[in-house]
Amino acid sequence: MAVAQCPASCGELIQGWILGSEKLVSCPVDWYSTVAVTAAPPLVNERPLSRAMVERVLAHWQYPAHWSNEIRVDVRSSIPVAKGMASSTADIAATAVATAHHLGHSLDETTLAQLCVSIEPTDSTVFHQLTLFDHNNAATQIACEPPPPIDLLVLENPVTLRTQDYHRLPRQQKLIASSATLQQAWNLVQEACITQNPLRLGEAATLSAIASQTLLPKPGFTALLSLVEECDLYGLNVAHSGSVVGLMLDRKRHDIARLKGKLAEKKLTRHWPKQHLLKMVTGGVKLQ
């Protein structure tokens, strides 16, 4: 048996038109998809994309396609689906690494990223470091220094949106219009990591979130921005192709109970009925 684990993401720290195309930097958090691969017939209720990844991995090392009939994939994940939390990337990336290990191989991050984008647009949670990533073709992979420690109060909205549906939206013109803002946000992400400054990271994410409002508006967004100011948080980030929002903070410094009270007081809980206190973590797939 081979078991691998990949983190979810609280949306993206930044996403938009950077260095000539749409790119993103994911925000990996401590919520995981765990995938076990064993030598057994496939389960009837398997996730189709995980099975597709098994077939990609077999083809990568030129194994016979029928070997797939003797590889079982068991995905264990409670990451919300179609909310912008990278649940699908976590599933297929962990499947790839577990399948490779089962076959006696290892996958470097670049190859893993290429395998993932061959199936669907992919989050940069597949990388150990925060990484500016071209999620459509894996052509750009620019790693950052380790980020400052950050916690997030993740606000979950009932609305679902599949990544592929977002990618069908006509958006290039609006993305290009915000390119100067996104370049500034990318510069701030790099500065935040080099200087270990969570405020700079929050500033970068907030700039990108504001730009995203022209493409995929979040309800109560102005009130959320006011709440960030009122509670002296680092900033907020969003799922640019999903519905979650992250309030960026330090659980030791900020009063989480007061913050949740303010969300209810401002009637923001009607948009965001579920909240999850999570920590930003190192990305990448780990073998268990």
C-alpha positions as a printed Julia matrix, in Angstrom:
288×3 Matrix{Float64}:
   0.0    0.0     0.0
   1.12   3.56   -0.75
  -0.49   6.51    1.01
  -0.03  10.19    0.13
  -1.52  13.43    1.42
  -2.0   16.86   -0.2
  -3.34  20.03    1.45
  -6.4   22.04    0.49
  -6.15  25.74   -0.3
  -8.13  28.68    1.01
  -8.67  30.11   -2.46
  -5.6   31.95   -3.71
  -3.35  34.57   -2.18
  -3.3   36.2    -5.62
  -4.65  35.33   -9.06
  -4.75  37.37  -12.23
  -2.8   38.58  -15.24
   0.87  38.44  -14.2
   3.89  38.21  -16.52
   1.79  37.85  -19.65
  -0.92  35.34  -18.69
  -3.31  34.36  -15.9
  -1.37  32.88  -12.98
  -1.96  32.21   -9.3
  -0.35  31.66   -5.92
  -2.39  29.21   -3.83
  -2.85  29.42   -0.06
  -2.29  25.89    1.34
  -4.06  25.16    4.63
  -4.12  22.32    7.16
  -7.0   20.34    5.67
  -5.97  17.31    3.63
  -6.96  14.76    1.04
  -5.42  11.38    1.87
  -5.17   8.79   -0.9
  -4.34   5.11   -0.45
  -3.31   3.07   -3.5
  -3.32  -0.73   -3.27
  -3.04  -3.75   -5.57
  -6.73  -4.62   -5.93
  -9.6   -4.13   -8.4
 -10.96  -0.54   -8.56
 -13.8    0.51   -6.27
 -17.18   1.05   -7.93
 -17.63   4.57   -6.59
 -14.15   5.92   -7.36
 -13.57   9.57   -8.2
 -13.18   9.73  -12.02
 -10.32  12.25  -11.97
  -8.29  10.08   -9.59
  -8.74   7.12  -11.95
  -7.69   9.37  -14.85
  -4.52  10.21  -12.9
  -3.69   6.51  -12.38
  -3.88   6.11  -16.16
  -1.64   9.18  -16.71
   0.97   7.84  -14.27
   0.99   4.42  -15.95
   1.41   6.08  -19.36
   4.2    8.32  -18.01
   6.34   5.26  -17.26
   5.0    3.35  -20.29
   3.27   0.62  -18.33
   0.42  -1.32  -19.99
  -2.92   0.51  -19.66
  -4.66  -2.64  -18.36
  -2.56  -2.45  -15.16
  -5.11   0.16  -14.11
  -7.55  -2.73  -13.53
  -5.39  -3.94  -10.64
  -4.88  -0.58   -8.93
  -7.38   0.54   -6.31
  -7.61   4.2    -5.3
  -9.24   5.09   -1.99
  -9.65   8.85   -1.49
 -10.4   10.11    2.02
 -11.22  13.81    2.11
 -13.68  16.13    3.82
 -12.44  19.21    1.9
 -15.52  21.08    0.58
 -15.99  20.43   -3.15
 -16.48  23.14   -5.81
 -15.93  25.98   -3.3
 -12.44  27.07   -4.39
 -10.54  24.99   -1.82
  -8.48  22.94   -4.29
 -10.21  19.68   -3.33
  -9.74  18.25   -6.81
  -6.05  19.19   -7.03
  -5.49  17.6    -3.6
  -7.17  14.37   -4.76
  -5.35  13.99   -8.08
  -1.93  15.13   -6.81
  -2.03  12.71   -3.86
  -3.25   9.98   -6.25
  -0.3   10.63   -8.59
   2.33  10.43   -5.84
   0.76   7.37   -4.18
   0.43   5.56   -7.54
   4.03   6.38   -8.47
   5.24   5.05   -5.1
   3.11   1.92   -5.51
   4.9    1.32   -8.83
   8.34   1.93   -7.28
   8.88   5.46   -8.58
   8.96   9.0    -7.23
   7.63  12.17   -8.86
   9.4   15.53   -8.75
   7.17  18.58   -8.35
   7.56  19.77  -11.96
   6.48  16.4   -13.38
   3.64  16.2   -10.86
   2.42  19.66  -11.91
   2.54  18.68  -15.59
   0.57  15.49  -14.94
  -2.06  17.45  -12.98
  -2.58  20.19  -15.61
  -2.98  17.48  -18.26
  -6.23  16.62  -16.43
  -7.52  20.03  -15.28
  -6.41  23.54  -14.19
  -4.31  22.96  -11.08
  -3.6   24.81   -7.83
  -0.04  25.52   -6.73
  -0.64  23.49   -3.55
   1.32  20.77   -5.39
   4.52  22.71   -4.58
   6.32  22.7    -1.23
   6.89  26.47   -1.43
   4.44  29.23   -2.26
   4.7   29.32   -6.05
   3.52  31.62   -8.82
   2.05  29.08  -11.2
   0.45  29.0   -14.61
  -2.39  26.72  -13.58
  -3.42  25.94  -17.18
  -0.15  24.66  -18.63
   2.46  24.59  -15.79
   4.79  26.72  -17.95
   5.56  29.17  -15.11
   6.72  27.95  -11.68
   8.36  30.72   -9.62
   8.95  29.75   -5.99
   8.87  32.24   -3.09
  10.84  32.27    0.13
   8.98  30.65    3.09
   5.99  32.86    4.03
   5.31  34.48    7.41
   3.01  32.44    9.7
  -0.67  33.17    9.01
  -3.99  31.8    10.25
  -7.22  32.09    8.28
 -10.83  32.14    9.31
 -12.21  30.5     6.18
 -15.74  31.59    5.36
 -17.69  28.94    3.47
 -20.62  29.91    1.27
 -23.19  27.34    0.05
 -22.57  28.41   -3.58
 -20.61  25.92   -5.69
 -18.72  26.61   -8.91
 -16.69  24.08  -10.84
 -13.25  25.34  -11.9
 -13.94  24.43  -15.53
 -17.11  26.59  -15.46
 -15.06  29.57  -14.24
 -12.59  29.0   -17.06
 -15.42  29.22  -19.59
 -16.27  32.77  -18.46
 -15.14  35.52  -20.87
 -12.58  37.17  -18.62
  -9.35  38.02  -20.45
 -10.22  41.7   -21.0
 -10.98  42.23  -17.29
  -7.88  40.28  -16.26
  -5.63  42.42  -18.45
  -7.28  45.61  -17.12
  -6.15  44.61  -13.59
  -2.64  43.51  -14.6
  -0.83  46.49  -12.97
  -2.62  45.78   -9.66
  -1.73  42.09   -9.87
   1.91  42.84  -10.63
   1.94  45.01   -7.5
   0.3   42.17   -5.54
   2.91  39.68   -6.79
   5.72  42.06   -5.77
   4.13  42.34   -2.3
   3.9   38.54   -1.94
   7.62  38.23   -2.62
   8.43  41.11   -0.25
   6.2   39.6     2.48
   8.06  36.3     2.26
  11.54  37.85    2.22
  10.76  40.18    5.16
   8.44  37.73    7.01
   5.75  40.42    7.09
   2.16  39.1     7.37
   0.71  42.58    6.79
   2.37  42.73    3.36
   0.95  39.3     2.52
  -2.5   40.49    3.6
  -2.12  43.63    1.5
  -1.21  41.55   -1.58
  -4.15  39.2    -1.09
  -6.6   42.07   -0.52
  -5.5   43.82   -3.73
  -6.09  40.62   -5.69
  -9.44  40.01   -3.97
 -10.65  43.52   -4.87
  -9.61  42.99   -8.51
 -11.47  39.65   -8.52
 -14.74  41.41   -7.65
 -15.07  42.49  -11.3
 -15.0   38.83  -12.37
 -16.63  36.77   -9.65
 -18.12  39.08   -6.99
 -18.42  37.87   -3.4
 -21.54  38.87   -1.43
 -21.05  41.32    1.43
 -17.54  42.09    0.19
 -17.52  45.76    1.25
 -18.67  44.77    4.74
 -15.9   42.16    4.9
 -13.31  44.79    3.96
 -14.67  47.04    6.74
 -14.41  44.13    9.18
 -10.75  43.63    8.25
 -10.11  47.29    9.16
 -12.27  47.23   12.29
 -10.61  44.11   13.73
  -7.12  45.09   12.51
  -6.68  41.88   10.52
  -3.86  41.35    8.01
  -6.26  41.31    5.07
  -8.53  38.94    3.2
  -8.15  36.56    0.32
 -10.69  34.89   -1.94
 -11.22  31.91   -4.18
 -10.95  33.59   -7.57
 -12.76  30.66   -9.21
 -14.86  29.62   -6.2
 -16.89  31.0    -3.32
 -14.73  30.88   -0.14
 -13.15  33.91    1.52
 -10.3   33.84    4.04
  -9.88  36.42    6.81
  -6.11  36.58    7.37
  -5.06  36.83   11.01
  -3.02  35.54   13.93
  -5.1   33.38   16.27
  -2.83  34.36   19.2
  -3.19  38.08   18.58
  -6.71  38.46   17.2
  -9.9   37.7    19.13
 -11.58  34.99   17.05
 -14.76  34.94   19.18
 -15.16  38.71   18.72
 -14.56  38.35   14.99
 -17.25  35.65   14.7
 -19.58  37.86   16.73
 -19.0   40.75   14.31
 -19.76  38.47   11.34
 -23.13  37.62   12.93
 -23.78  41.23   13.98
 -23.23  42.48   10.43
 -25.49  39.67    9.13
 -22.58  38.28    7.11
 -23.29  34.77    8.42
 -26.28  34.57    6.04
 -23.7   34.5     3.22
 -21.06  32.59    5.18
 -22.89  30.17    7.53
 -19.83  27.92    8.02
 -16.46  29.1     9.32
 -13.25  27.11    9.7
 -10.18  28.31   11.61
  -7.18  26.99    9.68
  -3.46  27.57    9.45
  -1.48  28.29    6.3
   0.94  25.39    5.87
   3.71  24.18    3.61
   2.33  22.81    0.35
   3.35  19.71   -1.57
   2.33  16.06   -1.49
   3.77  13.97    1.32
   4.0   10.19    1.51
   2.62   8.82    4.77
